[in-house]
Amino acid sequence: MPGNEDVVRIMCPNLGCQRVLAVPSAARGKVVRCRGCGSNIRIPAVRGEGGAAPGAAGNPQNPQQKKPAA
């Protein structure tokens, strides 16, 4: 479908709401307000070809955190 690349879908982190929001990709890296509960939500920044942007969730700060095999 044309235009799907222009939308970011994210779930509201408020446990009482959890509404799925569809925001324009131009909102990446910005804060938006959930229309359901009014919570402020930071939209993740654009991911480059090299992986996630610095400081983004899912970017491991310490790759040595895995438990050693017993």
CHARMM internal coordinates of N, CA and C (Angstrom, degrees):
IC EDIT
DIST 1 N 1 CA 1.4408
DIST 1 CA 1 C 1.5241
ANGL 1 N 1 CA 1 C 109.49
DIST 1 C 2 N 1.2772
ANGL 1 CA 1 C 2 N 119.34
DIHE 1 N 1 CA 1 C 2 N 133.39
DIST 2 N 2 CA 1.4478
ANGL 1 C 2 N 2 CA 120.62
DIHE 1 CA 1 C 2 N 2 CA 178.60
DIST 2 CA 2 C 1.5250
ANGL 2 N 2 CA 2 C 111.16
DIHE 1 C 2 N 2 CA 2 C -71.56
DIST 2 C 3 N 1.3413
ANGL 2 CA 2 C 3 N 114.82
DIHE 2 N 2 CA 2 C 3 N 142.20
DIST 3 N 3 CA 1.4517
ANGL 2 C 3 N 3 CA 120.03
DIHE 2 CA 2 C 3 N 3 CA 176.48
DIST 3 CA 3 C 1.5160
ANGL 3 N 3 CA 3 C 114.54
DIHE 2 C 3 N 3 CA 3 C 96.31
DIST 3 C 4 N 1.3330
ANGL 3 CA 3 C 4 N 119.55
DIHE 3 N 3 CA 3 C 4 N -9.65
DIST 4 N 4 CA 1.4546
ANGL 3 C 4 N 4 CA 120.83
DIHE 3 CA 3 C 4 N 4 CA -179.88
DIST 4 CA 4 C 1.5193
ANGL 4 N 4 CA 4 C 112.78
DIHE 3 C 4 N 4 CA 4 C -66.25
DIST 4 C 5 N 1.3366
ANGL 4 CA 4 C 5 N 117.69
DIHE 4 N 4 CA 4 C 5 N -25.19
DIST 5 N 5 CA 1.4538
ANGL 4 C 5 N 5 CA 120.69
DIHE 4 CA 4 C 5 N 5 CA -179.80
DIST 5 CA 5 C 1.5238
ANGL 5 N 5 CA 5 C 110.55
DIHE 4 C 5 N 5 CA 5 C -71.20
DIST 5 C 6 N 1.3170
ANGL 5 CA 5 C 6 N 118.53
DIHE 5 N 5 CA 5 C 6 N -17.56
DIST 6 N 6 CA 1.4464
ANGL 5 C 6 N 6 CA 122.82
DIHE 5 CA 5 C 6 N 6 CA -175.51
DIST 6 CA 6 C 1.5237
ANGL 6 N 6 CA 6 C 112.78
DIHE 5 C 6 N 6 CA 6 C -89.88
DIST 6 C 7 N 1.3292
ANGL 6 CA 6 C 7 N 118.01
DIHE 6 N 6 CA 6 C 7 N 3.37
DIST 7 N 7 CA 1.4561
ANGL 6 C 7 N 7 CA 121.62
DIHE 6 CA 6 C 7 N 7 CA -176.22
DIST 7 CA 7 C 1.5224
ANGL 7 N 7 CA 7 C 109.81
DIHE 6 C 7 N 7 CA 7 C -124.45
DIST 7 C 8 N 1.3359
ANGL 7 CA 7 C 8 N 115.35
DIHE 7 N 7 CA 7 C 8 N 138.01
DIST 8 N 8 CA 1.4634
ANGL 7 C 8 N 8 CA 122.12
DIHE 7 CA 7 C 8 N 8 CA 174.45
DIST 8 CA 8 C 1.5137
ANGL 8 N 8 CA 8 C 106.42
DIHE 7 C 8 N 8 CA 8 C -111.67
DIST 8 C 9 N 1.3165
ANGL 8 CA 8 C 9 N 116.95
DIHE 8 N 8 CA 8 C 9 N 127.27
DIST 9 N 9 CA 1.4646
ANGL 8 C 9 N 9 CA 121.04
DIHE 8 CA 8 C 9 N 9 CA 177.75
DIST 9 CA 9 C 1.5247
ANGL 9 N 9 CA 9 C 108.05
DIHE 8 C 9 N 9 CA 9 C -103.80
DIST 9 C 10 N 1.3326
ANGL 9 CA 9 C 10 N 115.29
DIHE 9 N 9 CA 9 C 10 N 129.18
DIST 10 N 10 CA 1.4594
ANGL 9 C 10 N 10 CA 120.93
DIHE 9 CA 9 C 10 N 10 CA -178.50
DIST 10 CA 10 C 1.5248
ANGL 10 N 10 CA 10 C 108.66
DIHE 9 C 10 N 10 CA 10 C -144.65
DIST 10 C 11 N 1.3286
ANGL 10 CA 10 C 11 N 116.01
DIHE 10 N 10 CA 10 C 11 N 144.23
DIST 11 N 11 CA 1.4578
ANGL 10 C 11 N 11 CA 120.24
DIHE 10 CA 10 C 11 N 11 CA 179.95
DIST 11 CA 11 C 1.5240
ANGL 11 N 11 CA 11 C 109.45
DIHE 10 C 11 N 11 CA 11 C -91.72
DIST 11 C 12 N 1.3154
ANGL 11 CA 11 C 12 N 115.85
DIHE 11 N 11 CA 11 C 12 N 137.80
DIST 12 N 12 CA 1.4588
ANGL 11 C 12 N 12 CA 121.57
DIHE 11 CA 11 C 12 N 12 CA 176.69
DIST 12 CA 12 C 1.5364
ANGL 12 N 12 CA 12 C 108.20
DIHE 11 C 12 N 12 CA 12 C -61.37
DIST 12 C 13 N 1.3406
ANGL 12 CA 12 C 13 N 117.38
DIHE 12 N 12 CA 12 C 13 N 130.03
DIST 13 N 13 CA 1.4706
ANGL 12 C 13 N 13 CA 119.81
DIHE 12 CA 12 C 13 N 13 CA -178.22
DIST 13 CA 13 C 1.5276
ANGL 13 N 13 CA 13 C 113.62
DIHE 12 C 13 N 13 CA 13 C -75.73
DIST 13 C 14 N 1.3255
ANGL 13 CA 13 C 14 N 118.78
DIHE 13 N 13 CA 13 C 14 N -9.02
DIST 14 N 14 CA 1.4525
ANGL 13 C 14 N 14 CA 122.11
DIHE 13 CA 13 C 14 N 14 CA 178.42
DIST 14 CA 14 C 1.5242
ANGL 14 N 14 CA 14 C 108.55
DIHE 13 C 14 N 14 CA 14 C -69.08
DIST 14 C 15 N 1.3341
ANGL 14 CA 14 C 15 N 116.67
DIHE 14 N 14 CA 14 C 15 N 117.99
DIST 15 N 15 CA 1.4689
ANGL 14 C 15 N 15 CA 120.73
DIHE 14 CA 14 C 15 N 15 CA -175.56
DIST 15 CA 15 C 1.5289
ANGL 15 N 15 CA 15 C 112.85
DIHE 14 C 15 N 15 CA 15 C -62.98
DIST 15 C 16 N 1.3061
ANGL 15 CA 15 C 16 N 117.95
DIHE 15 N 15 CA 15 C 16 N -22.93
DIST 16 N 16 CA 1.4552
ANGL 15 C 16 N 16 CA 120.79
DIHE 15 CA 15 C 16 N 16 CA 177.80
DIST 16 CA 16 C 1.5195
ANGL 16 N 16 CA 16 C 112.98
DIHE 15 C 16 N 16 CA 16 C -83.02
DIST 16 C 17 N 1.3257
ANGL 16 CA 16 C 17 N 116.91
DIHE 16 N 16 CA 16 C 17 N -10.04
DIST 17 N 17 CA 1.4660
ANGL 16 C 17 N 17 CA 121.24
DIHE 16 CA 16 C 17 N 17 CA -176.21
DIST 17 CA 17 C 1.5333
ANGL 17 N 17 CA 17 C 110.75
DIHE 16 C 17 N 17 CA 17 C -114.88
DIST 17 C 18 N 1.3105
ANGL 17 CA 17 C 18 N 116.82
DIHE 17 N 17 CA 17 C 18 N -68.89
DIST 18 N 18 CA 1.4675
ANGL 17 C 18 N 18 CA 125.00
DIHE 17 CA 17 C 18 N 18 CA -179.87
DIST 18 CA 18 C 1.5264
ANGL 18 N 18 CA 18 C 112.87
DIHE 17 C 18 N 18 CA 18 C 52.48
DIST 18 C 19 N 1.3193
ANGL 18 CA 18 C 19 N 116.94
DIHE 18 N 18 CA 18 C 19 N 33.40
DIST 19 N 19 CA 1.4671
ANGL 18 C 19 N 19 CA 122.15
DIHE 18 CA 18 C 19 N 19 CA 177.10
DIST 19 CA 19 C 1.5310
ANGL 19 N 19 CA 19 C 108.74
DIHE 18 C 19 N 19 CA 19 C -73.44
DIST 19 C 20 N 1.3166
ANGL 19 CA 19 C 20 N 116.93
DIHE 19 N 19 CA 19 C 20 N 142.26
DIST 20 N 20 CA 1.4618
ANGL 19 C 20 N 20 CA 121.42
DIHE 19 CA 19 C 20 N 20 CA 176.72
DIST 20 CA 20 C 1.5237
ANGL 20 N 20 CA 20 C 107.86
DIHE 19 C 20 N 20 CA 20 C -86.53
DIST 20 C 21 N 1.3304
ANGL 20 CA 20 C 21 N 115.68
DIHE 20 N 20 CA 20 C 21 N 121.55
DIST 21 N 21 CA 1.4564
ANGL 20 C 21 N 21 CA 121.50
DIHE 20 CA 20 C 21 N 21 CA -178.70
DIST 21 CA 21 C 1.5190
ANGL 21 N 21 CA 21 C 109.53
DIHE 20 C 21 N 21 CA 21 C -101.71
DIST 21 C 22 N 1.3081
ANGL 21 CA 21 C 22 N 116.77
DIHE 21 N 21 CA 21 C 22 N 141.90
DIST 22 N 22 CA 1.4590
ANGL 21 C 22 N 22 CA 122.78
DIHE 21 CA 21 C 22 N 22 CA 173.26
DIST 22 CA 22 C 1.5216
ANGL 22 N 22 CA 22 C 106.11
DIHE 21 C 22 N 22 CA 22 C -115.60
DIST 22 C 23 N 1.3341
ANGL 22 CA 22 C 23 N 116.37
DIHE 22 N 22 CA 22 C 23 N 107.18
DIST 23 N 23 CA 1.4602
ANGL 22 C 23 N 23 CA 121.25
DIHE 22 CA 22 C 23 N 23 CA -177.58
DIST 23 CA 23 C 1.5270
ANGL 23 N 23 CA 23 C 109.39
DIHE 22 C 23 N 23 CA 23 C -115.48
DIST 23 C 24 N 1.3190
ANGL 23 CA 23 C 24 N 118.07
DIHE 23 N 23 CA 23 C 24 N 153.21
DIST 24 N 24 CA 1.4637
ANGL 23 C 24 N 24 CA 119.85
DIHE 23 CA 23 C 24 N 24 CA 179.43
DIST 24 CA 24 C 1.5217
ANGL 24 N 24 CA 24 C 111.05
DIHE 23 C 24 N 24 CA 24 C -64.84
DIST 24 C 25 N 1.3250
ANGL 24 CA 24 C 25 N 117.13
DIHE 24 N 24 CA 24 C 25 N 148.17
DIST 25 N 25 CA 1.4566
ANGL 24 C 25 N 25 CA 120.87
DIHE 24 CA 24 C 25 N 25 CA -179.28
DIST 25 CA 25 C 1.5201
ANGL 25 N 25 CA 25 C 111.34
DIHE 24 C 25 N 25 CA 25 C -62.52
DIST 25 C 26 N 1.3277
ANGL 25 CA 25 C 26 N 118.50
DIHE 25 N 25 CA 25 C 26 N -19.86
DIST 26 N 26 CA 1.4683
ANGL 25 C 26 N 26 CA 121.78
DIHE 25 CA 25 C 26 N 26 CA 176.68
DIST 26 CA 26 C 1.5247
ANGL 26 N 26 CA 26 C 111.21
DIHE 25 C 26 N 26 CA 26 C -65.60
DIST 26 C 27 N 1.3357
ANGL 26 CA 26 C 27 N 117.86
DIHE 26 N 26 CA 26 C 27 N -15.83
DIST 27 N 27 CA 1.4613
ANGL 26 C 27 N 27 CA 122.03
DIHE 26 CA 26 C 27 N 27 CA -179.97
DIST 27 CA 27 C 1.5238
ANGL 27 N 27 CA 27 C 112.53
DIHE 26 C 27 N 27 CA 27 C -83.75
DIST 27 C 28 N 1.3339
ANGL 27 CA 27 C 28 N 118.13
DIHE 27 N 27 CA 27 C 28 N -2.60
DIST 28 N 28 CA 1.4729
ANGL 27 C 28 N 28 CA 120.13
DIHE 27 CA 27 C 28 N 28 CA 179.85
DIST 28 CA 28 C 1.5254
ANGL 28 N 28 CA 28 C 110.52
DIHE 27 C 28 N 28 CA 28 C -58.24
DIST 28 C 29 N 1.3351
ANGL 28 CA 28 C 29 N 115.30
DIHE 28 N 28 CA 28 C 29 N 133.64
DIST 29 N 29 CA 1.4579
ANGL 28 C 29 N 29 CA 121.36
DIHE 28 CA 28 C 29 N 29 CA -179.34
DIST 29 CA 29 C 1.5172
ANGL 29 N 29 CA 29 C 113.31
DIHE 28 C 29 N 29 CA 29 C 84.24
DIST 29 C 30 N 1.3339
ANGL 29 CA 29 C 30 N 117.82
DIHE 29 N 29 CA 29 C 30 N -0.39
DIST 30 N 30 CA 1.4599
ANGL 29 C 30 N 30 CA 121.55
DIHE 29 CA 29 C 30 N 30 CA -178.47
DIST 30 CA 30 C 1.5225
ANGL 30 N 30 CA 30 C 110.09
DIHE 29 C 30 N 30 CA 30 C -112.95
DIST 30 C 31 N 1.3246
ANGL 30 CA 30 C 31 N 115.19
DIHE 30 N 30 CA 30 C 31 N 172.05
DIST 31 N 31 CA 1.4609
ANGL 30 C 31 N 31 CA 121.59
DIHE 30 CA 30 C 31 N 31 CA 177.95
DIST 31 CA 31 C 1.5208
ANGL 31 N 31 CA 31 C 108.19
DIHE 30 C 31 N 31 CA 31 C -103.40
DIST 31 C 32 N 1.3345
ANGL 31 CA 31 C 32 N 115.77
DIHE 31 N 31 CA 31 C 32 N 132.09
DIST 32 N 32 CA 1.4683
ANGL 31 C 32 N 32 CA 121.37
DIHE 31 CA 31 C 32 N 32 CA 176.18
DIST 32 CA 32 C 1.5208
ANGL 32 N 32 CA 32 C 108.45
DIHE 31 C 32 N 32 CA 32 C -121.48
DIST 32 C 33 N 1.3139
ANGL 32 CA 32 C 33 N 116.80
DIHE 32 N 32 CA 32 C 33 N 163.04
DIST 33 N 33 CA 1.4548
ANGL 32 C 33 N 33 CA 121.72
DIHE 32 CA 32 C 33 N 33 CA -179.90
DIST 33 CA 33 C 1.5204
ANGL 33 N 33 CA 33 C 109.21
DIHE 32 C 33 N 33 CA 33 C -109.17
DIST 33 C 34 N 1.3311
ANGL 33 CA 33 C 34 N 116.25
DIHE 33 N 33 CA 33 C 34 N 131.96
DIST 34 N 34 CA 1.4636
ANGL 33 C 34 N 34 CA 121.72
DIHE 33 CA 33 C 34 N 34 CA 176.78
DIST 34 CA 34 C 1.5211
ANGL 34 N 34 CA 34 C 108.44
DIHE 33 C 34 N 34 CA 34 C -68.64
DIST 34 C 35 N 1.3278
ANGL 34 CA 34 C 35 N 116.75
DIHE 34 N 34 CA 34 C 35 N 130.37
DIST 35 N 35 CA 1.4626
ANGL 34 C 35 N 35 CA 120.89
DIHE 34 CA 34 C 35 N 35 CA 178.88
DIST 35 CA 35 C 1.5265
ANGL 35 N 35 CA 35 C 111.14
DIHE 34 C 35 N 35 CA 35 C -74.04
DIST 35 C 36 N 1.3231
ANGL 35 CA 35 C 36 N 117.13
DIHE 35 N 35 CA 35 C 36 N -19.59
DIST 36 N 36 CA 1.4608
ANGL 35 C 36 N 36 CA 120.26
DIHE 35 CA 35 C 36 N 36 CA -178.56
DIST 36 CA 36 C 1.5170
ANGL 36 N 36 CA 36 C 113.78
DIHE 35 C 36 N 36 CA 36 C -78.36
DIST 36 C 37 N 1.3641
ANGL 36 CA 36 C 37 N 116.55
DIHE 36 N 36 CA 36 C 37 N -42.87
DIST 37 N 37 CA 1.4605
ANGL 36 C 37 N 37 CA 119.13
DIHE 36 CA 36 C 37 N 37 CA -174.66
DIST 37 CA 37 C 1.5267
ANGL 37 N 37 CA 37 C 113.56
DIHE 36 C 37 N 37 CA 37 C -127.95
DIST 37 C 38 N 1.3276
ANGL 37 CA 37 C 38 N 117.57
DIHE 37 N 37 CA 37 C 38 N -11.19
DIST 38 N 38 CA 1.4606
ANGL 37 C 38 N 38 CA 120.22
DIHE 37 CA 37 C 38 N 38 CA 178.76
DIST 38 CA 38 C 1.5122
ANGL 38 N 38 CA 38 C 114.57
DIHE 37 C 38 N 38 CA 38 C 87.83
DIST 38 C 39 N 1.3327
ANGL 38 CA 38 C 39 N 118.33
DIHE 38 N 38 CA 38 C 39 N 4.48
DIST 39 N 39 CA 1.4653
ANGL 38 C 39 N 39 CA 120.96
DIHE 38 CA 38 C 39 N 39 CA 178.66
DIST 39 CA 39 C 1.5181
ANGL 39 N 39 CA 39 C 110.94
DIHE 38 C 39 N 39 CA 39 C -68.76
DIST 39 C 40 N 1.3349
ANGL 39 CA 39 C 40 N 115.88
DIHE 39 N 39 CA 39 C 40 N 144.36
DIST 40 N 40 CA 1.4590
ANGL 39 C 40 N 40 CA 120.75
DIHE 39 CA 39 C 40 N 40 CA 174.51
DIST 40 CA 40 C 1.5163
ANGL 40 N 40 CA 40 C 108.80
DIHE 39 C 40 N 40 CA 40 C -85.25
DIST 40 C 41 N 1.3296
ANGL 40 CA 40 C 41 N 116.93
DIHE 40 N 40 CA 40 C 41 N 132.91
DIST 41 N 41 CA 1.4578
ANGL 40 C 41 N 41 CA 122.60
DIHE 40 CA 40 C 41 N 41 CA -176.49
DIST 41 CA 41 C 1.5166
ANGL 41 N 41 CA 41 C 108.66
DIHE 40 C 41 N 41 CA 41 C -129.32
DIST 41 C 42 N 1.3406
ANGL 41 CA 41 C 42 N 117.13
DIHE 41 N 41 CA 41 C 42 N 126.87
DIST 42 N 42 CA 1.4602
ANGL 41 C 42 N 42 CA 120.86
DIHE 41 CA 41 C 42 N 42 CA 175.92
DIST 42 CA 42 C 1.5248
ANGL 42 N 42 CA 42 C 108.33
DIHE 41 C 42 N 42 CA 42 C -86.15
DIST 42 C 43 N 1.3280
ANGL 42 CA 42 C 43 N 115.94
DIHE 42 N 42 CA 42 C 43 N 124.83
DIST 43 N 43 CA 1.4623
ANGL 42 C 43 N 43 CA 122.00
DIHE 42 CA 42 C 43 N 43 CA 178.74
DIST 43 CA 43 C 1.5311
ANGL 43 N 43 CA 43 C 107.58
DIHE 42 C 43 N 43 CA 43 C -83.19
DIST 43 C 44 N 1.3310
ANGL 43 CA 43 C 44 N 118.74
DIHE 43 N 43 CA 43 C 44 N 129.51
DIST 44 N 44 CA 1.4690
ANGL 43 C 44 N 44 CA 120.77
DIHE 43 CA 43 C 44 N 44 CA -179.13
DIST 44 CA 44 C 1.5256
ANGL 44 N 44 CA 44 C 111.74
DIHE 43 C 44 N 44 CA 44 C -56.60
DIST 44 C 45 N 1.3293
ANGL 44 CA 44 C 45 N 115.60
DIHE 44 N 44 CA 44 C 45 N 145.22
DIST 45 N 45 CA 1.4645
ANGL 44 C 45 N 45 CA 121.45
DIHE 44 CA 44 C 45 N 45 CA 179.26
DIST 45 CA 45 C 1.5235
ANGL 45 N 45 CA 45 C 110.73
DIHE 44 C 45 N 45 CA 45 C -69.89
DIST 45 C 46 N 1.3108
ANGL 45 CA 45 C 46 N 116.45
DIHE 45 N 45 CA 45 C 46 N 167.34
DIST 46 N 46 CA 1.4625
ANGL 45 C 46 N 46 CA 123.08
DIHE 45 CA 45 C 46 N 46 CA -179.17
DIST 46 CA 46 C 1.5216
ANGL 46 N 46 CA 46 C 109.61
DIHE 45 C 46 N 46 CA 46 C -63.67
DIST 46 C 47 N 1.3006
ANGL 46 CA 46 C 47 N 115.53
DIHE 46 N 46 CA 46 C 47 N 136.00
DIST 47 N 47 CA 1.4649
ANGL 46 C 47 N 47 CA 120.92
DIHE 46 CA 46 C 47 N 47 CA 175.07
DIST 47 CA 47 C 1.5104
ANGL 47 N 47 CA 47 C 108.30
DIHE 46 C 47 N 47 CA 47 C -91.75
DIST 47 C 48 N 1.3206
ANGL 47 CA 47 C 48 N 115.89
DIHE 47 N 47 CA 47 C 48 N 127.19
DIST 48 N 48 CA 1.4610
ANGL 47 C 48 N 48 CA 120.59
DIHE 47 CA 47 C 48 N 48 CA 177.88
DIST 48 CA 48 C 1.5099
ANGL 48 N 48 CA 48 C 110.91
DIHE 47 C 48 N 48 CA 48 C -82.29
DIST 48 C 49 N 1.3218
ANGL 48 CA 48 C 49 N 117.31
DIHE 48 N 48 CA 48 C 49 N -178.30
DIST 49 N 49 CA 1.4598
ANGL 48 C 49 N 49 CA 121.38
DIHE 48 CA 48 C 49 N 49 CA 179.76
DIST 49 CA 49 C 1.5197
ANGL 49 N 49 CA 49 C 111.48
DIHE 48 C 49 N 49 CA 49 C -68.54
DIST 49 C 50 N 1.3353
ANGL 49 CA 49 C 50 N 117.29
DIHE 49 N 49 CA 49 C 50 N -22.24
DIST 50 N 50 CA 1.4575
ANGL 49 C 50 N 50 CA 121.68
DIHE 49 CA 49 C 50 N 50 CA -178.56
DIST 50 CA 50 C 1.5134
ANGL 50 N 50 CA 50 C 113.22
DIHE 49 C 50 N 50 CA 50 C -84.38
DIST 50 C 51 N 1.3124
ANGL 50 CA 50 C 51 N 119.15
DIHE 50 N 50 CA 50 C 51 N 1.36
DIST 51 N 51 CA 1.4523
ANGL 50 C 51 N 51 CA 121.77
DIHE 50 CA 50 C 51 N 51 CA 179.76
DIST 51 CA 51 C 1.5135
ANGL 51 N 51 CA 51 C 110.19
DIHE 50 C 51 N 51 CA 51 C 122.57
DIST 51 C 52 N 1.3230
ANGL 51 CA 51 C 52 N 116.08
DIHE 51 N 51 CA 51 C 52 N -158.30
DIST 52 N 52 CA 1.4507
ANGL 51 C 52 N 52 CA 121.14
DIHE 51 CA 51 C 52 N 52 CA -177.15
DIST 52 CA 52 C 1.5223
ANGL 52 N 52 CA 52 C 110.89
DIHE 51 C 52 N 52 CA 52 C -72.46
DIST 52 C 53 N 1.3117
ANGL 52 CA 52 C 53 N 115.58
DIHE 52 N 52 CA 52 C 53 N 154.17
DIST 53 N 53 CA 1.4564
ANGL 52 C 53 N 53 CA 121.27
DIHE 52 CA 52 C 53 N 53 CA 177.89
DIST 53 CA 53 C 1.5241
ANGL 53 N 53 CA 53 C 109.20
DIHE 52 C 53 N 53 CA 53 C -68.11
DIST 53 C 54 N 1.3268
ANGL 53 CA 53 C 54 N 118.57
DIHE 53 N 53 CA 53 C 54 N 151.62
DIST 54 N 54 CA 1.4612
ANGL 53 C 54 N 54 CA 121.18
DIHE 53 CA 53 C 54 N 54 CA 179.33
DIST 54 CA 54 C 1.5168
ANGL 54 N 54 CA 54 C 111.20
DIHE 53 C 54 N 54 CA 54 C -57.84
DIST 54 C 55 N 1.3359
ANGL 54 CA 54 C 55 N 115.90
DIHE 54 N 54 CA 54 C 55 N 133.97
DIST 55 N 55 CA 1.4500
ANGL 54 C 55 N 55 CA 120.96
DIHE 54 CA 54 C 55 N 55 CA 179.59
DIST 55 CA 55 C 1.5141
ANGL 55 N 55 CA 55 C 113.98
DIHE 54 C 55 N 55 CA 55 C 83.83
DIST 55 C 56 N 1.3155
ANGL 55 CA 55 C 56 N 118.24
DIHE 55 N 55 CA 55 C 56 N -2.90
DIST 56 N 56 CA 1.4587
ANGL 55 C 56 N 56 CA 120.55
DIHE 55 CA 55 C 56 N 56 CA -179.66
DIST 56 CA 56 C 1.5258
ANGL 56 N 56 CA 56 C 110.14
DIHE 55 C 56 N 56 CA 56 C -76.54
DIST 56 C 57 N 1.3089
ANGL 56 CA 56 C 57 N 116.01
DIHE 56 N 56 CA 56 C 57 N 151.41
DIST 57 N 57 CA 1.4574
ANGL 56 C 57 N 57 CA 120.08
DIHE 56 CA 56 C 57 N 57 CA 176.54
DIST 57 CA 57 C 1.5242
ANGL 57 N 57 CA 57 C 109.08
DIHE 56 C 57 N 57 CA 57 C -61.78
DIST 57 C 58 N 1.3198
ANGL 57 CA 57 C 58 N 116.28
DIHE 57 N 57 CA 57 C 58 N 140.81
DIST 58 N 58 CA 1.4500
ANGL 57 C 58 N 58 CA 119.89
DIHE 57 CA 57 C 58 N 58 CA -179.09
DIST 58 CA 58 C 1.5179
ANGL 58 N 58 CA 58 C 112.12
DIHE 57 C 58 N 58 CA 58 C 93.63
DIST 58 C 59 N 1.3266
ANGL 58 CA 58 C 59 N 117.54
DIHE 58 N 58 CA 58 C 59 N -7.05
DIST 59 N 59 CA 1.4507
ANGL 58 C 59 N 59 CA 121.53
DIHE 58 CA 58 C 59 N 59 CA 176.71
DIST 59 CA 59 C 1.5270
ANGL 59 N 59 CA 59 C 106.85
DIHE 58 C 59 N 59 CA 59 C -90.65
DIST 59 C 60 N 1.3360
ANGL 59 CA 59 C 60 N 119.75
DIHE 59 N 59 CA 59 C 60 N 106.98
DIST 60 N 60 CA 1.4569
ANGL 59 C 60 N 60 CA 120.88
DIHE 59 CA 59 C 60 N 60 CA -175.38
DIST 60 CA 60 C 1.5220
ANGL 60 N 60 CA 60 C 111.41
DIHE 59 C 60 N 60 CA 60 C -64.66
DIST 60 C 61 N 1.3271
ANGL 60 CA 60 C 61 N 115.36
DIHE 60 N 60 CA 60 C 61 N 128.09
DIST 61 N 61 CA 1.4530
ANGL 60 C 61 N 61 CA 120.99
DIHE 60 CA 60 C 61 N 61 CA 177.59
DIST 61 CA 61 C 1.5232
ANGL 61 N 61 CA 61 C 110.70
DIHE 60 C 61 N 61 CA 61 C -79.58
DIST 61 C 62 N 1.3286
ANGL 61 CA 61 C 62 N 116.26
DIHE 61 N 61 CA 61 C 62 N -32.20
DIST 62 N 62 CA 1.4537
ANGL 61 C 62 N 62 CA 120.77
DIHE 61 CA 61 C 62 N 62 CA -178.16
DIST 62 CA 62 C 1.5235
ANGL 62 N 62 CA 62 C 108.80
DIHE 61 C 62 N 62 CA 62 C -135.63
DIST 62 C 63 N 1.3278
ANGL 62 CA 62 C 63 N 118.28
DIHE 62 N 62 CA 62 C 63 N 100.16
DIST 63 N 63 CA 1.4593
ANGL 62 C 63 N 63 CA 119.58
DIHE 62 CA 62 C 63 N 63 CA -177.82
DIST 63 CA 63 C 1.5228
ANGL 63 N 63 CA 63 C 113.06
DIHE 62 C 63 N 63 CA 63 C -68.03
DIST 63 C 64 N 1.3287
ANGL 63 CA 63 C 64 N 118.68
DIHE 63 N 63 CA 63 C 64 N -9.87
DIST 64 N 64 CA 1.4606
ANGL 63 C 64 N 64 CA 122.22
DIHE 63 CA 63 C 64 N 64 CA -179.13
DIST 64 CA 64 C 1.5240
ANGL 64 N 64 CA 64 C 112.04
DIHE 63 C 64 N 64 CA 64 C -84.98
DIST 64 C 65 N 1.3319
ANGL 64 CA 64 C 65 N 119.53
DIHE 64 N 64 CA 64 C 65 N 8.47
DIST 65 N 65 CA 1.4506
ANGL 64 C 65 N 65 CA 122.45
DIHE 64 CA 64 C 65 N 65 CA -175.31
DIST 65 CA 65 C 1.5147
ANGL 65 N 65 CA 65 C 113.91
DIHE 64 C 65 N 65 CA 65 C -73.65
DIST 65 C 66 N 1.3003
ANGL 65 CA 65 C 66 N 120.10
DIHE 65 N 65 CA 65 C 66 N -11.81
DIST 66 N 66 CA 1.4606
ANGL 65 C 66 N 66 CA 121.75
DIHE 65 CA 65 C 66 N 66 CA -179.94
DIST 66 CA 66 C 1.5147
ANGL 66 N 66 CA 66 C 110.10
DIHE 65 C 66 N 66 CA 66 C -65.89
DIST 66 C 67 N 1.3273
ANGL 66 CA 66 C 67 N 115.16
DIHE 66 N 66 CA 66 C 67 N 142.66
DIST 67 N 67 CA 1.4582
ANGL 66 C 67 N 67 CA 119.55
DIHE 66 CA 66 C 67 N 67 CA -179.97
DIST 67 CA 67 C 1.5278
ANGL 67 N 67 CA 67 C 109.08
DIHE 66 C 67 N 67 CA 67 C -74.32
DIST 67 C 68 N 1.3329
ANGL 67 CA 67 C 68 N 117.22
DIHE 67 N 67 CA 67 C 68 N 139.15
DIST 68 N 68 CA 1.4757
ANGL 67 C 68 N 68 CA 119.02
DIHE 67 CA 67 C 68 N 68 CA 178.89
DIST 68 CA 68 C 1.5220
ANGL 68 N 68 CA 68 C 110.87
DIHE 67 C 68 N 68 CA 68 C -68.39
DIST 68 C 69 N 1.3126
ANGL 68 CA 68 C 69 N 115.81
DIHE 68 N 68 CA 68 C 69 N 149.47
DIST 69 N 69 CA 1.4580
ANGL 68 C 69 N 69 CA 121.18
DIHE 68 CA 68 C 69 N 69 CA 178.82
DIST 69 CA 69 C 1.5178
ANGL 69 N 69 CA 69 C 109.43
DIHE 68 C 69 N 69 CA 69 C -67.56
DIST 69 C 70 N 1.3267
ANGL 69 CA 69 C 70 N 117.15
DIHE 69 N 69 CA 69 C 70 N 140.61
DIST 70 N 70 CA 1.4651
ANGL 69 C 70 N 70 CA 121.25
DIHE 69 CA 69 C 70 N 70 CA -177.18
DIST 70 CA 70 C 1.4986
ANGL 70 N 70 CA 70 C 111.63
DIHE 69 C 70 N 70 CA 70 C -83.59
END
COOR INIT
IC SEED 1 N 1 CA 1 C
IC BUILD
